[in-house]
Every structure is written in structure tokens, then in C-alpha cells.
Amino acid sequence: MPKKSKYTQTMWSWILIPLFIIILVSAIYVAIMLATAQKTVSNSYQEVERSTKVVVNPIEEPTSFLIMGIDNNESRQLPNTRADALIYVVINPQTSELNMVSIPRDTLTDIYSHGQIIGENRVNFAYQEGEEQATIETVENLLDVPIHYYITLNFDAFIDVVDAIGGVEMYVPITFSEKNTHNNPNPLKLVEGTQELTGEQTLALARTRKIDNDVKRGERQQLIIEAILKKMARLDSVPNYTKVIEAAGKNIKTDLTFNEIVSVSKVALSEDLSISTHTFAWYPIEVYGASMLQIEPDSLGDIQAILKESLEIRGTQDSSSSE
């Protein structure tokens, strides 16, 4: 066999050695990014005391989440924290469908904690009473469906995540002004029309109660979550995903492990995912001089049926006795 020339050997050395170095450095960089993200998730992980919990495999089985947006952060330091937003989500990996419903925060319901009714009040009062534990039990009993995982985030986490993905495109239905989350004397002004919003602007759109009512507010929040998921689905690298996870940082709590987040992301961030949003019909009521709202029984039943179908469960779900 003819021997390779010294020139050929040298040429391959100059090509392969730099290529090997690039691959090695890239692998190390990705590993560091993943390790950083894993550490962030570990710091955010917090189990909730629950009498029972249904165990699911998010990559194969229908999985439910309760997203809680709380009205507090380090700069506000409110003495009592309530859930400013409550959104129940079901992801079915077999059908590639996501169903979600916003629960108006002024909804009158029984407040549960440790399997007992502790009173009747607005649904967002449950967080003040017993944080995630009481809120999960209260929503499970209201909707008659299980909650497999929870995600709690405050204002800062929401803003940082939206900014980390480069903002989201949203339709602003009317021009309005809203105060800054950090008590900045200059209010934010959003102008009517479709536009790219920053994290702070997106939060203002999600929170404002000046332009419609509490139910419409829930609809906007669902549309914002849909926009965030679609934007994240277009992120095409580990560093981008890691940046989103790091953005949440200390401002998020969840009982999802890192591996479970990876599994959920494979389904939730698929471009084939079909997203359906649902809204309760309701009527206003007054309880002890306070304005609240009551969900129409037929509307509650219809949405419960949709959620149960997505979860592939039948009949009444007794969340207190789930195995």
C-alpha cells in the first residue's frame, strides 16, 4: 500500500485536532449549562405535604399542573400572600393536546387544608391560609380532578422568563396604564394593537383589571402562557433553554425534578402541540358585604368533563383518596 505523504498527515492533523477541540469544548459547555440548570431546579424544588399523590410519567401519561402566580416578591414583602393567578393545565402526550383553564381569583369555594374544610372564601385565599398545600387541595376539590405537579412563581420570575426568551408578541385590546411592579412612580403605558412586549409589559397585561373583568383577565393569562410556550418551542439550543430556567431562579417553587421538567418540555414545547383554553361562565354574588363570583354549575360540569377526558379518567375524582 502506498504510504500517506507527510503533507497529507499534517493536513489531517490540522483539520481533526481543532475539530476535536471544538467538539470537546462544546460538550463541556453544554454539560456546564445543564449542570447549572439542574442546580437551579434543585434549589427551586419543594415538596408539598400531601396525604396522597398520584404518580405519573409525564413523557407517556396525561399529566396535570397547577400554576400559581403570587402577588409578592422580595421588593414588596407583603405580610399576606395570595394567589393572583390560578391556572390548571393538562398535557396529554398521547394526543399531543394541552387543555388549560383559569380559575378566577374571586371564585367563592370551600377552602381545604389537610383534608378538612376550613371555611368558605375566595379561592385565592387558600394560598394565604396554607400556601401550596391548601391551594392544591382546594383546587382539586373545586375541579374534581387531581393535581400531579405545581409551579409557583412570583412577579420577578414571570418578568425574567419572558425577557429571557426575548419577549412575546401579544394583542393589547385597549390603551391603558399600569403601575410598575417595583413601585416606580412612572406607570407603564401599553398602546392598543399587536406588538412585542417585554416581561414587565407582559405582566402588566396579565394583571390589569382596568380594561375588563376577572374572567377576561384569566383569558388573557391563558393566551400569554400559550404565547410563551410557542416562543419557547422555537428556541433551538441548550443554552437558550438553560437561560430560561436560570431566569426563574429563586423566584419559583415546584415539585418537578430536573428530569421531569425535561420530560414535560419534550411534550409541552412540541410544535405539534394543540392548545385549548377554557373559561368558566359565572355570575356576581355578595358574601358578607364582599363582591365575589359564583361559577355556573353547568359550566363547571362541562369543563370538568373536558379535563377528565384529557386526563383519561372517568367519574368523580376523590383527590383525597387517590393512590
Residue pairs with C-beta under 8 A, 6 or more apart in sequence:
29 239
30 238
33 238
33 239
33 242
34 238
34 242
36 242
36 246
37 241
37 242
37 245
37 246
37 258
38 258
40 245
40 246
40 248
40 249
41 245
41 254
41 256
41 257
41 258
41 261
42 258
43 249
43 250
44 248
44 249
44 250
44 252
44 253
44 254
45 254
45 255
45 256
45 257
46 132
46 253
46 254
46 255
47 255
48 132
48 133
48 136
48 150
48 255
49 114
49 133
50 133
50 136
50 137
51 114
51 115
51 320
52 320
52 321
52 322
52 323
53 148
53 322
54 146
54 148
54 322
54 323
56 62
56 63
56 148
57 263
58 91
58 93
58 148
58 260
58 263
58 264
58 267
59 93
59 263
59 264
59 266
59 267
60 93
60 94
61 93
62 90
62 91
62 92
62 93
62 94
62 310
62 311
62 312
63 90
63 91
63 93
63 148
63 149
63 264
64 88
64 89
64 90
64 91
64 145
64 146
64 147
64 148
64 149
64 307
64 311
65 88
65 89
65 90
65 91
65 147
65 148
65 149
65 150
65 151
66 86
66 87
66 88
66 89
66 135
66 136
66 139
66 147
66 149
66 150
66 151
67 85
67 86
67 87
67 88
67 89
67 150
67 151
67 152
67 153
67 225
68 83
68 85
68 86
68 127
68 132
68 135
68 150
68 151
68 152
68 153
69 83
69 84
69 85
69 86
69 87
69 152
69 153
69 154
69 158
69 206
69 221
70 81
70 82
70 83
70 84
70 127
70 152
70 153
70 154
71 78
71 81
71 82
71 83
71 84
71 154
71 155
72 78
72 81
72 154
72 155
73 154
73 155
73 156
73 181
73 251
74 156
75 181
75 182
75 183
76 155
76 181
76 183
80 128
81 127
81 128
81 131
82 105
82 124
82 125
82 127
82 128
83 105
83 123
83 124
83 126
83 127
83 135
84 105
84 124
84 207
85 102
85 105
85 206
85 218
85 221
86 102
86 103
86 105
86 123
86 124
86 135
86 139
87 100
87 101
87 102
87 103
87 218
87 221
87 222
87 225
88 100
88 101
88 103
88 139
88 143
88 145
88 147
88 307
89 98
89 99
89 100
89 225
90 98
90 99
90 100
90 145
90 307
90 310
90 311
91 97
91 98
91 264
91 267
91 268
91 273
92 98
92 99
92 310
92 311
92 312
93 267
95 274
95 310
96 267
96 270
96 272
96 273
96 274
97 273
97 274
97 275
97 276
97 310
98 229
98 268
98 273
98 274
98 275
98 276
99 276
99 278
99 306
99 307
99 310
100 222
100 225
100 275
100 276
100 277
100 278
101 143
101 222
101 277
101 278
101 279
101 280
101 303
101 307
102 215
102 217
102 218
102 219
102 221
102 222
102 277
102 279
103 123
103 139
103 142
103 143
103 218
103 280
104 123
104 214
104 215
104 217
104 218
104 280
104 282
104 293
104 295
105 122
105 123
105 124
105 214
106 122
106 123
106 124
106 214
106 291
106 292
106 293
107 122
107 123
107 142
107 280
107 282
107 292
107 293
107 294
107 295
108 120
108 121
108 122
108 123
108 285
108 287
108 292
108 293
108 294
109 120
109 121
109 122
109 123
109 138
109 141
109 142
110 117
110 119
110 120
110 138
110 141
110 142
111 117
111 118
111 119
111 120
111 121
111 123
111 125
111 126
111 129
111 134
111 138
112 118
112 126
112 134
112 137
112 138
112 140
112 141
113 126
113 129
113 130
113 133
113 134
113 137
113 138
114 130
114 133
114 137
115 137
115 320
118 129
118 134
120 287
122 292
123 138
123 139
123 142
126 134
126 135
126 137
126 138
126 139
127 134
127 135
132 150
132 152
132 253
135 150
136 147
136 150
137 319
137 320
139 147
140 146
140 147
140 317
140 319
141 319
143 300
143 303
143 304
143 307
144 304
144 308
144 316
144 317
144 319
145 304
145 307
145 308
145 311
145 313
145 317
145 319
146 311
146 313
146 317
146 319
146 322
147 319
149 254
149 255
149 256
149 260
150 253
150 254
150 255
151 252
151 253
151 254
151 256
152 252
152 253
152 254
153 161
153 248
153 251
153 252
153 253
154 251
154 252
155 181
155 203
155 251
156 181
156 251
157 247
157 248
157 249
157 251
157 252
158 199
158 202
158 203
158 206
159 181
159 198
159 199
159 200
159 202
159 203
160 199
160 247
160 248
160 249
160 251
161 199
161 228
161 244
161 247
161 248
162 168
162 197
162 198
162 199
162 202
162 203
162 228
163 198
163 199
163 247
164 243
164 244
164 246
164 247
165 228
165 231
165 232
165 235
165 240
165 244
166 231
167 196
167 197
167 198
167 199
167 202
168 196
168 197
168 202
168 224
168 227
168 228
168 231
169 194
169 195
169 196
169 197
169 227
170 194
170 195
170 197
170 202
170 205
170 223
170 224
170 227
171 193
171 194
172 190
172 191
172 192
172 193
172 194
172 195
172 197
172 205
173 192
173 211
173 212
174 192
174 211
175 189
175 190
175 191
175 192
176 189
176 190
176 208
176 210
176 211
177 187
177 188
177 189
177 190
178 187
178 188
178 190
178 204
178 207
178 208
178 210
179 187
179 188
180 186
180 187
180 188
180 200
181 200
181 203
188 200
188 201
188 204
190 197
190 201
190 204
190 205
197 205
202 224
205 220
205 224
206 217
206 220
206 221
206 224
207 217
208 217
209 217
214 293
215 279
215 280
215 282
215 293
218 279
219 277
219 279
222 277
223 277
226 275
226 277
229 268
229 269
229 273
229 275
232 241
232 244
232 269
233 269
233 270
233 271
233 273
235 241
235 244
235 269
241 265
245 261
256 264
267 273
276 306
278 303
278 306
280 295
280 296
280 299
280 300
280 303
281 295
281 296
281 298
281 299
282 293
282 294
282 295
282 296
282 299
283 293
283 294
283 296
284 291
284 292
284 293
284 294
285 291
285 292
285 293
285 294
286 292
308 314
308 317
